[in-house]
Amino acid sequence: MTDVIKAFEAECQAEVAAQGQDEKLKGLARDFFNESAKHKYSYHFSWMGRPIIQLPQDMLAMQEIIWRVKPDLIIECGIAHGGSIIYYASLLELQGFGEVLGIDRDIRPHNREAIEAHPMSKRIAMIEGSSVDAAVVAQVKALAEGKKVILVLDSNHTHEHVLAELRAYAPLVAVDSYCVVMDTVVEDMPPEFFPDRPWGPGDNPKTAVWAYLEENRDFEIDQQMQNKLLMTVAPDGYLRRVR
């Protein structure tokens, strides 16, 4: 690595750290997130023809992680329309190897049909069932054996469910790889945003992450990632395995 590249990276790291200390900037990002959420901002993007229902910032972060880790297997709990598993599959296609495993308790027929007809389906497998069901967990563990894994949790957002997913699947993640817990931002949003949901402030993926990190020291929150993104659905949710 040349001195010029090293200097550029060091400059970026310093600027990202400064962003993380800028309370005014973080407040503006939080205000934009909450105001735009009223219009379902994250619902309005797609990848290769399928709705992705994610923030572009987080998807760019996932690209950085995937390129750095170069996983054999990406496991995502939660499929919905399939945009994110197709996105991950397309990145694995670029790296030349790897597979995405999507898990969802209800893969609706029109979504399954669209995913299976997609050009990236050759790198996608799906399991229909609860991600915390013992039989599903056993199946996933068998598929992950001997593989370098990235894990993404984006299904039921209650504390109990996410904590169970972390306990079941986080140990599959390779050292220096990531477990990314989506929608930890629920903890930071107004309670009235979730009138018909079983989750909300005090009961959500972020509280599950905090609880899991109390009982497991193998992961650390990647503070640099969230400082860089500023607007993310996964504050405290980018977990890097350190041991």
N, C-alpha and C positions, 0 to 999 in steps of 0.2 A: 504494500500500500504506500503510495507516494506521500510525501510530506504535505502536499497541497490537499489531498483527500483527507488525511488525518486532521489537518487544520479546519477544514470545512465541517467535518463530523463533530469536532470538539466545539466549534462555534454553535452548531445546531443544538448540541446537548445543553450548552449554557443557556441558550435562548428558550429551550423547552423548560428547563428548570425555572427560569424567570417567569414564564407563563404560569407555571404551577403555583407561584407565590403571588401572582397578581389577582387579588381578590375582586377588584372591579371587573377585570376581564372575565373571570370565572362567573361572576354574577350576571354579566351580560349574556354569556353562553347559556347559563341556566334559565334566564328569562326567555331567551329565544326558543330554547327547547320546550319550555312549558307553554308558551304562546302558540308555537307551531304545532304542538301535539293536539291542540284543540281542533286543528284542521286535518289530523291524521297525516302529518308531513311524511312520516316514514313509510306510509302505505303507497306512495305515489311513484316508486321506482321499480324497475325491472332489470333482470339480467338475462340476456339471450332469449327474450320473449316471455319469461315467467316472472310474476310478481315476487319481489324479494323481501319486502316489508322489513327493511333494515335502514339504518342511517348510512349514507355513503361514507362517512368518516370511519365507521366501524368496519365496513367492508374493505376499505383501503388498509386498515390496520390488520385485518385478517390476511390480506395479500402479503403484507410484510412478514407476518408470522409464518405463513406457509412457505414462502420462499426461503426464509432463514432456516426453518426446521427441516424442510423437505420430508414430510411424513409419508409413511406407507399407507396410513389409514386415518381418515378424519371421521369421527363419530359425532353426529348431531342428533340430539334429542329434540324433536319438534320439526315437522316437515312443512305443514301448511300447504302453500301453493308450489313449493319446491324450488323457489328461486335461489335460496342460499345453497342448497346441496348441488344445484347445477353450477352455481358460481364456483364453489370449491372444486367440483369435478373439472371445470374448465381450467383452473389453475394447476391441478394435478396433470391434466393433459399437456399443459405447457412444460411442466417439469419432466414429463415422459414416463411417469409411473405413479401408482397409488390409486386408492379407492375411497369413496365416500359411503358411509353407512348411515342412513337416515332411519330414525325410530319415531313412530307416532302411534298413539292409541287409536286414531281414526284417520286412515288415509282415504280420503274421499275418492270415489271412482273417477271423477273427471280430472282430479289432480294426478292420480296414479297413471291414468292414460296419457296425460300430457308429459309427465316425467319419463315414462317408459318409451315414448315416441321421440324424445329429444336426442339430438346427436351426442350429448354428453352422457346418455344413459349407460353407455358401455363402462363407465367408471362409477356407477351408482348401484348400490343394493339397498333394499328397504325391508324393515321389519315392522309389521303392524301389531301393536300391543303396548301396554303400559311400560314405560322405560324402567320402572322400579319393580315390575313383576319378576319373581325369581327365575322363571323359565327364560324370559327375555334377557335378563342379566347374564345368565349362564351361556346363552347363545352368543351374546356380544363378546364375552370374555374368550370364548373359543375362537371366534373370528379374529380377535385382536392379538392372540398369542404370538409372540415373537416379532411383533410389528411396532414401528415407531408411530405413536398415536398423538394426535391433537383431538381434544374433546371440546365440544360446544354444547352448552345446555340452554335450551330455549323452548321448553314445553310448558307444563304447569308451573306457575310462578309462586306458589305458596312456599313458605319457609320449610315445612315438613317434606314436601316433594323434592325440592331442590337439594336439601340436605341429604335425603336418601339417594338421589342421583350422584352427588359428590362422593358419598361413602362407597357406592357401588362401582363408579367408573373412574374417578380421579386416579386411583392407583394404577390404571392402565397407561397413564400419560408418561412419556419418556422424560428423563432428566433433561433440562434445558428446553423442553417443549411446553405447551400451554394447555390449560383448561380455561376456557372463556365462558363466563356465566353472564348471559344476556339479561337485560331488564332489571339489573340491580338498581337502576335509576328510580324504580318505583318507590324506594325508601325516601327519595328526595322530592317527590312530587306531591301536590296537594291531595289530601284524602278524597276530595270530591271527584277526582278523575276516575275513581274505580267504584262507582255505585253498584254495579252488577257483577263484580268480580270477587272471588274468595281471597284475594290478596290486596295489599295496600301497605301504607307505612306501618312498620312494626312487624309485618308478616310478608316476606318477599325474598327474592333471591339474594339481596345484599345481607339481610340478617342471617340467611343460611350460610353465606360465605364467611361471615364473621364467626359463626359458631363452628364451622368446619376448620377454620384456621386456628381456633383455640385447641382443637383436638388433634390436629395434624400439622406438623412443622415442615412437611416436605415441599410446601408451596409458599410463595411470597407474592404479594400484589405488585404488579409492574406499574409503579407510580409514573415512570417516564411516559408510558403509553398514554395514560389518561391525561397527563399534563400536555402532551402533544395534541391529542384530539380535541380537548376542551369540551366539545359537544359529543357525548357518547351515551348509548343506552346501558353501558357496562362500567360505570365508575366502581372501583374496587373489584371488578369482575375479570380483569385480565390477570390470571394467576399463572405464574411461571414456576415449573417444578425445579427446585434448586438442589434436591438431594433424593 
